[in-house]
Amino acid sequence: MLSITDNVLYVIDSSGCQQLFDTDKLKSALQDAFEASGNPNSYLAEDIACAVESAMMESMRSERIFTQSEVDSAVSRILENAGCANVAQIFRRANSHLYIALDANEKDALMLITRHLGLSEPMAGTLAAQVVSALKKLNIASASPALYLELARYYEQHSGSALTTAPEQSKSAPAGGKLLLPAAQANELMPEKSRHWLDSKIIKLANISKLYPNFRLSLDLAALAEKLNLTPPVTDLELAPALYEAGEKVSEWLNLICARLDLERVPLYLILVNLDEFTERYLGASYPEGRLNALEIASLFRNAMGYPVTKVRCRTRR
């Protein structure tokens, strides 16, 4: 079955609670910041959220648990490197948190370094001592976990395990975050015989930006069932031929786009839109109770693709 829980990430919020990282929530906060600043490039919000998520997924730490301050810091740096300093300022102001403060001692520093950087003795102990020594020299009696970790990463000589290495991807992005390839131009690369998948809105590709090149591909199972004139309850056998064909053609199309852009394969985010409508209207089940059946059918599309899927997301009308 198609899984939407691969690479689960957690964030420790300002109250110390561990929460699942919510990409859509971060995207919404970023869109609000773009709108409040008057910056017209709010389409970058999802790219930035995906970039942060990607950096978290690629982190070398043993447990994929991050502090909220780490996430916010990564977002701010990406915005600033993209020439959106005003947006970064508004984002920080709107999403400021009262972070946990820990007394400057080696025991707590060692615990944070071991848990969040995935290091063990003797390296972890050495870094803990260096961090606490630095805090004392600065006359800092207590500090947020994020500061402990930033200092530890510094002394580790930026080995690549830190979340905030993500902004490196965006240094070449021009101010305003211009598009690498508009969706309309990407659609033109779809072979004529397969263009009907786009025309019927069963498949849709978002704009590709220079900030974080990625494919955000939408699949609408409800639109597919409607195009095929299927009557509920729909079975996977009825949809399988079309999904297999779509998966193969879309995979070829994405490879053509990569070749056009002279890029290696970029991350692919598969977004299942209107999944509640498909579940309720064509499977005869309530949502989200019937979501697993819908995901089982969507997996036919993914299995037919020769292009690897980085993450699967579900989007509903409500």
SULZI-V960069 format. One record per residue. N is the residue number from 1. PSI is psi in whole degrees, 0 to 359 (NA if undefined). NEAR is the number of other C-alpha atoms within 12 Angstrom. Layout:
# SULZI-V960069
n = (N,N)
psi = (PSI,PSI)
near = (NEAR,NEAR)
This chain:
# SULZI-V960069
n = (1,2,3,4,5,6,7,8,9,10,11,12,13,14,15,16,17,18,19,20,21,22,23,24,25,26,27,28,29,30,31,32,33,34,35,36,37,38,39,40,41,42,43,44,45,46,47,48,49,50,51,52,53,54,55,56,57,58,59,60,61,62,63,64,65,66,67,68,69,70,71,72,73,74,75,76,77,78,79,80,81,82,83,84,85,86,87,88,89,90,91,92,93,94,95,96,97,98,99,100,101,102,103,104,105,106,107,108,109,110,111,112,113,114,115,116,117,118,119,120,121,122,123,124,125,126,127,128,129,130,131,132,133,134,135,136,137,138,139,140,141,142,143,144,145,146,147,148,149,150,151,152,153,154,155,156,157,158,159,160,161,162,163,164,165,166,167,168,169,170,171,172,173,174,175,176,177,178,179,180,181,182,183,184,185,186,187,188,189,190,191,192,193,194,195,196,197,198,199,200,201,202,203,204,205,206,207,208,209,210,211,212,213,214,215,216,217,218,219,220,221,222,223,224,225,226,227,228,229,230,231,232,233,234,235,236,237,238,239,240,241,242,243,244,245,246,247,248,249,250,251,252,253,254,255,256,257,258,259,260,261,262,263,264,265,266,267,268,269,270,271,272,273,274,275,276,277,278,279,280,281,282,283,284,285,286,287,288,289,290,291,292,293,294,295,296,297,298,299,300,301,302,303,304,305,306,307,308,309,310,311,312,313,314,315,316,317,318)
psi = (151,124,140,11,13,147,55,134,147,150,134,115,183,340,0,2,146,121,154,137,127,103,320,323,318,318,317,318,322,319,320,319,319,314,319,330,349,10,125,358,42,344,343,346,314,325,317,316,319,323,317,315,318,317,321,318,327,0,145,358,148,323,131,68,129,157,155,325,327,315,312,322,318,317,314,319,320,316,315,318,337,5,23,53,322,321,319,318,316,321,315,318,318,336,28,146,153,100,157,137,131,141,146,95,154,331,310,322,317,319,314,316,318,316,317,338,355,26,155,175,149,349,315,318,321,316,320,317,320,320,311,321,318,319,319,322,331,4,38,112,331,153,162,155,326,321,319,311,323,316,320,319,323,313,339,2,40,63,352,3,356,147,322,10,347,320,342,329,338,4,330,356,130,159,136,349,59,156,142,319,115,151,323,320,326,321,329,340,350,127,144,320,341,2,341,335,327,317,325,1,21,321,138,136,134,166,148,120,163,338,311,86,123,160,124,98,123,137,123,99,328,318,325,314,323,319,324,359,42,147,140,155,133,143,163,331,328,327,342,310,316,320,322,316,314,317,317,315,320,320,316,320,315,323,325,320,316,318,320,322,356,47,152,176,129,161,142,121,114,120,118,101,154,37,329,321,315,317,314,319,323,340,348,30,157,162,133,5,324,11,323,321,321,320,326,319,319,333,337,321,313,319,333,347,138,359,127,139,125,315,146,133,150,134,134,169,332,NA)
near = (19,26,26,25,18,14,22,24,30,27,29,27,28,25,16,22,17,17,19,23,31,23,31,23,17,31,27,23,31,41,30,28,34,31,22,21,22,16,26,19,31,29,30,46,38,35,42,48,38,42,42,44,42,35,34,38,28,24,27,21,28,20,24,31,36,44,41,37,33,36,44,38,31,39,46,35,33,43,46,31,28,34,26,35,23,26,37,36,25,28,36,27,19,19,28,20,23,15,24,22,23,24,21,30,27,28,21,28,40,32,26,37,44,29,23,37,40,27,29,20,15,13,20,30,26,23,35,37,28,29,38,34,23,27,27,18,12,13,13,20,17,25,28,30,37,36,30,43,41,36,29,40,32,22,24,24,13,17,19,20,30,39,41,37,31,35,32,24,26,35,21,22,27,21,23,28,34,25,27,29,28,22,25,18,18,31,30,22,28,30,20,14,16,25,22,22,32,32,20,20,24,33,36,33,35,31,31,34,36,31,41,42,38,39,41,32,39,33,42,38,48,37,29,38,33,21,19,21,14,22,19,21,20,28,22,26,15,22,34,26,19,28,34,25,24,36,33,24,31,43,33,23,33,39,28,23,33,26,16,19,24,14,17,16,24,28,29,35,34,38,34,40,32,30,39,31,31,41,37,26,25,35,33,21,22,19,25,21,16,22,31,23,30,43,35,26,40,43,29,29,43,37,25,25,26,22,29,23,31,29,29,34,30,36,24,22,16,11)
